[in-house]
Amino acid sequence: ELFLRSELVCYPNPFGHSTTLELRAPGGAGPVDAVFHDASGRVVARTSFTLSDTGVGLVPWSGTALDGSRLPVGVYYVTASGSFGTARDRVTLMK
């Protein structure tokens, strides 16, 4: 399957304990950095993963901050970046 543009989806969304970031991007294998921002634009979390040869990458996120603490309930914005460019999604953390 050939992806013509990058697509990032977080599911389940909203989530309570954990969500999965699923990225589908053209170009195949490669490293991906995902950065989470709160509504004010402050970086609150980061994670990294690798796209497979087919251009698909999956990584769980449990709503934890950079320091390992649990983030408060709210809306967060995630941007995944790599050789494919960038893809974005919005995810809601519930209790």
C-alpha positions as CSV (number, residue, x, y, z in Angstrom):
1,E,0.0,0.0,0.0
2,L,1.3,3.4,-1.0
3,F,0.6,6.4,1.3
4,L,0.4,9.7,-0.6
5,R,0.4,11.8,2.6
6,S,1.1,11.4,6.2
7,E,-1.7,10.6,8.6
8,L,-1.5,10.5,12.4
9,V,-4.4,9.0,14.4
10,C,-4.7,8.5,18.2
11,Y,-7.0,5.8,19.5
12,P,-8.9,5.5,21.6
13,N,-9.6,9.1,21.7
14,P,-10.6,10.3,24.3
15,F,-8.7,8.0,26.5
16,G,-8.2,7.2,30.2
17,H,-5.3,5.0,30.7
18,S,-3.5,4.7,27.3
19,T,-3.8,5.7,23.7
20,T,-2.0,4.5,20.6
21,L,-0.4,6.8,18.1
22,E,-0.7,5.3,14.6
23,L,1.3,7.0,11.9
24,R,1.0,6.1,8.2
25,A,3.5,8.0,6.1
26,P,5.1,7.8,2.6
27,G,8.7,6.8,2.3
28,G,8.9,3.7,4.4
29,A,11.2,3.0,7.4
30,G,12.7,5.7,9.5
31,P,12.7,7.4,12.9
32,V,9.8,9.5,14.2
33,D,9.8,12.0,17.0
34,A,6.4,12.8,18.6
35,V,6.0,15.9,20.7
36,F,2.9,16.6,22.8
37,H,1.8,20.2,23.6
38,D,-0.9,21.4,26.0
39,A,-3.5,24.0,25.0
40,S,-1.0,26.9,25.8
41,G,1.6,25.4,23.4
42,R,4.0,24.2,26.2
43,V,5.8,20.9,25.4
44,V,4.5,18.4,28.0
45,A,5.7,15.0,26.6
46,R,7.9,13.4,24.0
47,T,8.2,9.9,22.5
48,S,10.1,8.3,19.7
49,F,9.4,5.3,17.5
50,T,10.3,3.9,14.1
51,L,8.2,3.5,10.9
52,S,8.2,0.0,9.4
53,D,9.3,-0.6,5.8
54,T,5.6,-0.2,4.9
55,G,5.5,3.3,6.4
56,V,3.4,2.4,9.5
57,G,4.4,3.1,13.1
58,L,2.6,2.5,16.4
59,V,3.5,3.7,19.8
60,P,1.4,3.8,23.1
61,W,1.2,6.9,25.3
62,S,-0.2,6.8,28.8
63,G,-0.7,10.5,29.3
64,T,2.6,11.0,31.2
65,A,4.6,14.2,31.3
66,L,8.3,14.7,30.6
67,D,9.1,14.1,34.3
68,G,7.0,10.8,34.4
69,S,4.1,12.3,36.3
70,R,0.5,11.9,35.1
71,L,-0.8,14.9,33.1
72,P,-4.0,16.6,34.1
73,V,-7.3,15.9,32.2
74,G,-7.4,18.0,29.1
75,V,-6.8,18.3,25.3
76,Y,-3.3,17.7,24.0
77,Y,-1.8,18.3,20.6
78,V,0.7,15.8,19.1
79,T,3.0,16.5,16.2
80,A,5.0,13.6,14.7
81,S,8.0,14.5,12.6
82,G,10.4,12.5,10.4
83,S,11.8,12.3,6.9
84,F,8.2,12.3,5.6
85,G,7.5,15.7,7.1
86,T,5.0,16.2,9.9
87,A,1.6,14.9,10.9
88,R,-0.7,16.2,13.7
89,D,-3.6,15.0,15.8
90,R,-5.4,16.1,18.9
91,V,-6.1,13.8,21.8
92,T,-8.2,14.2,24.9
93,L,-7.0,12.7,28.3
94,M,-9.9,11.8,30.6
95,K,-9.9,10.6,34.2
